[in-house]
Amino acid sequence: MFQNAAPALVLLLLMVAAAWFLQRYRRHLPGIASQKGPSLQLMSTLSLGPQQRVVTVQLGEGADRVCLVLGVAPGSITALHQMPLPPEVVDPLSPGAAPAGGFAARLAQLTKGPHGPR
């Protein structure tokens, strides 16, 4: 009986060892741990229904930052609006940033120009 089970046990042990090795050393393997493409950061989310949301995300870093407003529903994501973020806007998720008042306060901050709201 053990003669028939031995190859299966050896194969199982090899699979467990390979999974442990890949989990432990994946950051050292080329191309696996590095992130490709622009950075994406969630800014806020608003639930419209049980499965519908409006999500605001920041795409990119530095002077190339863009704010995307996305409509998310089961099976689809739709871009509702896109606007560049000025450099003086404080990132609410950065360390030391003051707590933001949510999406409405952020939108008011972005639309406020030197002469008041547009």
C-alpha positions in Angstrom: 0.0 0.0 0.0 2.8 2.4 0.9 4.5 1.7 -2.5 1.5 3.2 -4.3 1.2 6.2 -2.0 4.9 7.1 -1.9 5.0 8.9 -5.3 1.9 10.9 -4.5 3.3 12.0 -1.2 6.6 13.0 -2.8 4.8 15.0 -5.4 2.7 16.7 -2.8 5.8 17.6 -0.7 7.5 19.0 -3.8 4.4 21.2 -4.6 4.2 22.5 -1.1 8.0 23.3 -1.1 7.7 25.1 -4.5 4.7 27.2 -3.2 6.6 28.1 0.0 9.8 29.0 -2.0 7.8 31.2 -4.4 5.9 32.9 -1.6 9.1 33.6 0.4 11.4 34.7 -2.5 8.9 36.3 -5.0 10.2 39.8 -4.4 13.7 38.7 -5.5 12.4 37.2 -8.8 12.7 39.5 -11.8 9.5 41.1 -13.0 7.2 39.6 -10.4 7.3 42.1 -7.5 7.8 45.3 -9.6 4.7 47.3 -10.4 4.2 48.1 -14.0 2.3 51.2 -15.0 1.2 54.4 -13.2 0.3 54.4 -9.5 -3.3 54.4 -8.6 -4.7 55.6 -5.3 -8.3 55.5 -4.0 -9.3 59.0 -2.8 -13.0 58.5 -1.9 -16.1 56.3 -2.7 -19.8 57.0 -2.5 -22.4 54.2 -2.6 -25.4 55.0 -4.8 -27.2 51.6 -4.3 -26.5 48.0 -3.3 -24.1 47.5 -6.3 -23.5 51.0 -7.7 -20.7 53.3 -6.6 -19.0 56.5 -7.6 -15.3 56.2 -6.9 -12.7 59.0 -7.1 -9.1 57.8 -7.8 -5.8 59.6 -8.2 -3.7 58.4 -11.2 0.0 59.1 -11.4 2.3 61.1 -9.1 3.9 64.5 -8.9 2.9 67.1 -11.5 1.3 64.4 -13.7 -1.4 63.6 -11.2 -5.0 63.2 -12.5 -8.2 62.8 -10.6 -10.7 60.3 -12.2 -14.3 60.0 -11.2 -15.6 56.6 -12.0 -19.0 55.0 -12.0 -18.7 51.4 -10.9 -21.6 48.9 -11.4 -21.6 45.1 -11.7 -19.8 44.3 -15.0 -18.8 47.8 -15.9 -16.7 50.8 -15.0 -17.4 54.1 -16.7 -15.3 57.2 -16.6 -17.6 60.1 -15.5 -15.0 62.9 -15.3 -11.3 63.6 -15.4 -9.4 66.6 -14.1 -5.7 67.4 -13.5 -4.7 68.0 -9.8 -2.9 71.2 -9.2 0.3 70.9 -7.2 -1.0 72.9 -4.2 -3.7 70.3 -3.5 -2.8 68.3 -0.4 -3.1 64.5 -0.9 -5.5 63.3 1.8 -3.7 60.0 2.1 -0.2 61.4 2.6 1.3 61.3 6.1 0.7 64.5 8.0 -2.2 65.7 5.8 -5.1 67.3 7.5 -8.3 65.2 7.3 -10.3 66.2 4.3 -14.1 66.9 4.4 -14.8 64.2 1.8 -15.5 64.5 -1.9 -17.7 67.7 -1.7 -15.0 69.6 0.2 -12.3 68.4 -2.3 -14.4 69.3 -5.3 -15.0 72.8 -3.8 -11.3 73.2 -3.2 -10.5 72.3 -6.8 -13.2 74.5 -8.4 -12.3 77.5 -6.3 -10.2 79.9 -8.3 -8.4 83.1 -7.3 -11.8 85.0 -7.6 -14.0 82.5 -5.7 -16.1 79.7 -7.1 -16.5 79.5 -10.9 
